[in-house]
Amino acid sequence: MTVAYPFTSNAYELRALLFSKTLDLMSPDPWKDACLFSGRLSSWTFANSMLVSMQHRNERTLHPDLPDRPTLIASGAAWVRAGRFARPDCNAYRIIKVDEMGGLSTGMVYDISQTDGAPFLNLAPSHPSSSAIITSMESMFGEFTSDGGPLHVSQGESLDRDCRIDGRTVWLDGSLDESGTIHALSKTLAFIILSGEETAVPLDFITESASLMVCAAFSCDVGGLDSPDPSTLPVSTLLLEAGGLARRAARRIIAFCGRNTGFRDGSLLSPGPTSTGSGPLADEDLSTDMDQEQSTSIIVDNPVPVVDSTSFDLGGVL
């Protein structure tokens, strides 16, 4: 399929393009790459992270000086507020937005590498230690109950699974390294978060995908981690549903760990160092072309915003 670039401004044609490109993800390696990309830009919906990834490959062909992957994505209005402006020779990335009535439209966003202007402080994502992330994940289990009490994590040996739930106890294989531990804990947390969801996609496939997203967000070593096999799904378009559900669970885990550790997602525009609870623009009206999920990241001093359950994703919505 030949795709015109820059991408169309017609949201429904853009959605059709997304569905057509899912065929390219029907094997483990491309699907793993898509999950890792989504995890690194975890404040964006899975569908829009796919669109950004596709367009960034085109942009790198036109501008070889751009990095291998986007690092900080925001609308043009958000970049203006940060004192930066889109380069005239670069193309905006088209994303899909939804209004209150469920209608689709497109928005335009840019990576920092496509902008020039004043330096913007605190752009790089913070990276807490793996042990701090693990401690935070273990505490997250206490938010859920089983047999009338909160869950708690204990380590075991020779488990039939890396991590399993038995009553109120979450048994974790103590022989795992830090990356393997984060992977196992996030998969189990995703399983709890998504239990009860109605979907044609096997839950193990979704939770395995969510754990890859979490590992990517926290810069874990993912070289030894396997990817679920998309070829086991009956149709390729179910990948959008799987990605949307996995992203929802991963985002909740990342948000919880972020509030506990000060982790700052690299896909967010974080406020300046003088902010103490709210940024300098907190009393201003948001620009109408600013993405809802991105708007608070430059205005409110919260390293990872609370998960918005109404955020738009193609998976499970259309």
C-alpha positions as CSV (number, residue, x, y, z in Angstrom):
1,M,0.0,0.0,0.0
2,T,1.5,3.3,-1.1
3,V,0.9,6.0,1.6
4,A,1.0,9.7,0.7
5,Y,3.1,11.8,3.0
6,P,2.5,14.1,4.7
7,F,-0.5,12.2,6.1
8,T,-4.0,13.2,5.3
9,S,-5.9,15.7,7.5
10,N,-9.1,13.6,7.1
11,A,-9.5,11.7,10.4
12,Y,-11.5,8.8,8.9
13,E,-8.9,8.2,6.2
14,L,-6.2,8.3,8.9
15,R,-8.1,5.7,10.9
16,A,-8.4,3.5,7.8
17,L,-4.7,3.9,7.3
18,L,-4.1,2.6,10.8
19,F,-6.3,-0.4,10.3
20,S,-4.4,-1.2,7.1
21,K,-1.0,-0.9,8.7
22,T,-1.8,-3.5,11.4
23,L,-1.0,-6.2,8.9
24,D,2.7,-5.1,9.3
25,L,2.5,-5.9,13.0
26,M,1.4,-9.6,12.7
27,S,4.7,-11.1,13.9
28,P,6.4,-10.9,17.3
29,D,9.3,-8.5,16.5
30,P,7.3,-5.7,14.8
31,W,4.6,-6.0,17.6
32,K,7.3,-5.8,20.3
33,D,8.7,-2.7,18.6
34,A,5.3,-1.1,18.5
35,C,4.8,-1.9,22.3
36,L,8.2,-0.5,23.2
37,F,7.5,2.7,21.1
38,S,4.2,3.2,22.8
39,G,5.7,2.6,26.2
40,R,8.3,5.4,25.6
41,L,5.5,7.8,24.7
42,S,3.1,6.4,27.3
43,S,1.1,9.6,27.7
44,W,-0.2,9.1,24.1
45,T,-2.8,6.7,23.0
46,F,-1.6,3.5,21.4
47,A,-3.2,4.4,18.1
48,N,-1.6,7.9,18.0
49,S,1.8,6.5,19.0
50,M,1.5,4.2,16.0
51,L,0.7,7.2,13.8
52,V,3.7,9.2,15.2
53,S,6.0,6.2,14.6
54,M,4.9,5.8,11.0
55,Q,5.4,9.5,10.3
56,H,8.7,9.8,12.1
57,R,10.2,7.2,9.8
58,N,9.1,9.4,6.8
59,E,10.5,12.5,8.5
60,R,13.9,10.8,9.0
61,T,14.0,10.1,5.3
62,L,13.6,13.8,4.6
63,H,15.7,15.0,7.6
64,P,18.4,12.5,8.5
65,D,19.5,14.7,11.4
66,L,16.4,13.8,13.4
67,P,16.9,11.2,16.1
68,D,16.0,7.5,15.7
69,R,12.8,8.0,17.5
70,P,10.8,10.9,18.9
71,T,11.5,11.9,22.5
72,L,9.2,14.8,23.4
73,I,5.9,15.2,21.6
74,A,3.6,18.2,21.9
75,S,1.2,20.4,19.9
76,G,2.5,23.5,18.3
77,A,0.6,25.6,20.9
78,A,2.4,23.8,23.7
79,W,5.8,24.3,22.1
80,V,5.1,28.0,21.7
81,R,4.3,28.2,25.4
82,A,7.7,26.6,26.0
83,G,9.4,29.2,23.8
84,R,10.0,26.9,20.9
85,F,8.6,26.9,17.4
86,A,8.2,24.2,14.7
87,R,10.8,24.2,12.0
88,P,9.3,25.4,8.7
89,D,11.0,22.5,6.8
90,C,9.4,19.8,9.0
91,N,6.0,18.2,8.7
92,A,3.7,18.0,11.7
93,Y,2.6,14.5,12.8
94,R,-1.1,14.0,12.3
95,I,-2.9,12.4,15.2
96,I,-6.6,11.5,15.7
97,K,-8.8,13.3,18.2
98,V,-12.4,12.7,19.3
99,D,-15.0,15.2,20.4
100,E,-17.7,14.8,23.0
101,M,-20.1,13.4,20.5
102,G,-17.7,10.8,19.3
103,G,-16.8,12.5,16.1
104,L,-13.2,12.3,14.8
105,S,-10.8,15.1,13.8
106,T,-7.1,15.4,13.4
107,G,-4.5,17.4,15.4
108,M,-0.9,18.3,14.6
109,V,2.0,17.6,17.0
110,Y,5.8,17.9,16.8
111,D,8.8,16.3,18.3
112,I,11.3,18.5,20.0
113,S,13.8,17.6,17.3
114,Q,11.5,19.4,14.8
115,T,11.5,22.6,16.8
116,D,13.9,25.5,17.4
117,G,14.0,28.2,20.0
118,A,14.8,28.9,23.6
119,P,16.2,26.0,25.6
120,F,13.5,24.3,27.7
121,L,14.7,22.9,31.0
122,N,13.9,19.5,32.5
123,L,13.1,17.9,29.2
124,A,14.9,14.7,29.6
125,P,13.0,11.9,31.4
126,S,14.1,11.2,35.0
127,H,15.2,7.6,35.6
128,P,14.7,6.3,39.2
129,S,16.6,3.2,40.0
130,S,15.1,-0.2,39.1
131,S,14.9,-1.0,42.8
132,A,12.8,2.1,43.4
133,I,10.4,1.1,40.6
134,I,10.2,-2.4,42.0
135,T,9.4,-1.2,45.5
136,S,6.7,1.1,44.0
137,M,5.2,-1.7,42.0
138,E,5.1,-3.9,45.1
139,S,3.2,-1.2,47.0
140,M,0.7,-0.9,44.1
141,F,-0.5,-4.4,44.8
142,G,-1.8,-3.1,48.1
143,E,-4.3,-1.0,46.2
144,F,-6.1,-4.3,45.3
145,T,-7.8,-6.8,47.5
146,S,-8.3,-10.5,47.6
147,D,-10.0,-12.7,50.1
148,G,-11.1,-9.5,51.9
149,G,-7.6,-8.0,52.3
150,P,-5.0,-6.1,50.4
151,L,-2.5,-8.0,48.3
152,H,1.2,-8.2,49.3
153,V,4.3,-9.4,47.5
154,S,6.6,-12.2,48.8
155,Q,9.4,-14.0,47.0
156,G,9.5,-17.7,46.3
157,E,11.6,-20.2,44.5
158,S,11.0,-22.6,41.6
159,L,7.6,-21.1,40.8
160,D,5.5,-22.4,38.0
161,R,5.2,-18.8,36.8
162,D,7.5,-15.8,37.4
163,C,4.7,-14.2,39.4
164,R,1.4,-15.6,40.5
165,I,-1.3,-14.8,43.0
166,D,-2.3,-17.2,45.8
167,G,-5.0,-15.8,48.1
168,R,-3.7,-12.4,49.3
169,T,-0.1,-13.2,48.4
170,V,1.6,-12.3,45.1
171,W,4.5,-14.8,44.8
172,L,7.5,-13.5,42.9
173,D,10.3,-15.6,41.6
174,G,13.3,-14.3,43.6
175,S,15.8,-15.5,41.0
176,L,14.7,-12.9,38.5
177,D,17.0,-9.9,37.7
178,E,15.6,-6.4,38.1
179,S,14.4,-6.1,34.5
180,G,12.7,-9.5,34.7
181,T,11.2,-8.6,38.1
182,I,9.7,-5.4,36.6
183,H,8.4,-7.3,33.7
184,A,6.8,-10.0,35.9
185,L,5.2,-7.5,38.3
186,S,3.8,-5.3,35.6
187,K,2.3,-8.2,33.8
188,T,0.6,-9.4,36.9
189,L,-0.6,-5.8,37.8
190,A,-2.0,-5.5,34.2
191,F,-3.8,-8.8,34.7
192,I,-5.5,-7.4,37.8
193,I,-6.3,-4.1,36.2
194,L,-7.9,-5.6,33.1
195,S,-9.7,-8.6,34.7
196,G,-13.3,-8.4,33.6
197,E,-12.7,-6.6,30.4
198,E,-14.7,-8.0,27.5
199,T,-12.4,-8.5,24.5
200,A,-11.7,-11.1,21.8
201,V,-8.0,-10.9,22.5
202,P,-6.5,-13.4,25.0
203,L,-5.7,-11.6,28.3
204,D,-2.2,-13.0,28.4
205,F,-1.5,-11.4,25.1
206,I,-2.6,-8.0,26.3
207,T,-0.8,-8.2,29.7
208,E,2.4,-9.3,28.1
209,S,2.2,-6.3,25.7
210,A,1.5,-4.0,28.7
211,S,4.5,-5.3,30.5
212,L,6.7,-4.4,27.5
213,M,5.3,-0.9,27.5
214,V,6.1,-0.5,31.2
215,C,9.6,-1.8,30.7
216,A,10.2,0.6,27.9
217,A,8.9,3.6,29.9
218,F,11.4,2.7,32.7
219,S,14.3,2.0,30.3
220,C,14.6,-1.6,31.3
221,D,16.8,-4.1,29.4
222,V,14.2,-5.7,27.1
223,G,16.7,-7.7,25.0
224,G,15.8,-11.0,26.7
225,L,12.1,-10.4,26.9
226,D,9.8,-12.3,24.5
227,S,6.9,-10.7,22.6
228,P,3.5,-12.3,22.3
229,D,2.8,-13.7,18.9
230,P,0.1,-11.6,17.0
231,S,-0.3,-14.3,14.4
232,T,-2.4,-16.2,17.0
233,L,-5.1,-13.5,16.7
234,P,-7.9,-14.2,14.2
235,V,-7.7,-10.7,12.5
236,S,-5.0,-8.1,12.5
237,T,-7.3,-5.2,13.4
238,L,-7.6,-6.8,16.9
239,L,-4.1,-5.5,17.5
240,L,-5.5,-2.0,17.9
241,E,-7.9,-3.2,20.6
242,A,-5.0,-5.1,22.3
243,G,-2.7,-2.1,22.1
244,G,-5.4,0.2,23.5
245,L,-6.1,-2.1,26.5
246,A,-2.4,-2.8,27.1
247,R,-1.7,0.9,27.0
248,R,-4.5,1.7,29.5
249,A,-3.0,-0.8,32.0
250,A,0.6,0.3,31.4
251,R,-0.3,3.9,31.8
252,R,-1.9,3.3,35.2
253,I,1.2,1.4,36.4
254,I,3.5,4.1,35.1
255,A,1.4,6.8,36.7
256,F,1.4,5.1,40.1
257,C,5.2,4.5,40.0
258,G,5.7,8.1,38.8
259,R,3.9,9.6,41.7
260,N,5.9,7.5,44.1
261,T,9.4,7.9,42.6
262,G,9.3,11.2,40.7
263,F,9.6,9.5,37.4
264,R,9.0,11.9,34.5
265,D,7.8,10.4,31.3
266,G,9.9,11.4,28.3
267,S,6.8,12.1,26.2
268,L,5.7,14.9,28.5
269,L,6.7,18.5,28.5
270,S,7.5,19.0,32.2
271,P,7.3,22.4,33.9
272,G,10.3,24.5,34.7
273,P,12.3,24.1,37.9
274,T,10.7,27.1,39.6
275,S,7.3,25.5,39.7
276,T,6.0,24.4,43.2
277,G,2.7,22.7,42.7
278,S,1.5,24.5,39.5
279,G,3.3,26.0,36.6
280,P,3.3,29.6,35.7
281,L,0.6,29.1,33.1
282,A,-1.9,27.4,35.5
283,D,-4.4,30.2,35.4
284,E,-4.5,30.6,31.6
285,D,-7.0,29.0,29.3
286,L,-5.7,26.1,27.4
287,S,-5.2,26.6,23.7
288,T,-7.9,24.9,21.6
289,D,-5.4,23.0,19.5
290,M,-3.5,21.6,22.5
291,D,-4.0,17.9,23.0
292,Q,-6.0,17.2,26.1
293,E,-3.6,14.6,27.3
294,Q,-0.6,16.8,26.8
295,S,-2.0,20.1,28.1
296,T,-1.7,19.4,31.8
297,S,1.9,18.2,31.4
298,I,3.2,21.7,30.8
299,I,0.8,23.4,33.2
300,V,0.6,21.2,36.3
301,D,3.7,20.2,38.2
302,N,2.8,16.5,38.4
303,P,5.5,14.2,37.0
304,V,3.0,11.8,35.5
305,P,-0.6,12.9,35.3
306,V,-3.5,10.9,36.7
307,V,-4.8,8.5,34.1
308,D,-7.7,9.9,32.1
309,S,-10.1,7.0,31.6
310,T,-11.9,8.8,28.9
311,S,-8.8,9.2,26.7
312,F,-9.4,8.2,23.1
313,D,-7.9,5.1,21.6
314,L,-9.1,3.1,18.6
315,G,-8.9,-0.1,20.6
316,G,-12.3,-1.0,22.0
317,V,-13.9,2.3,20.9
318,L,-14.5,2.1,17.1
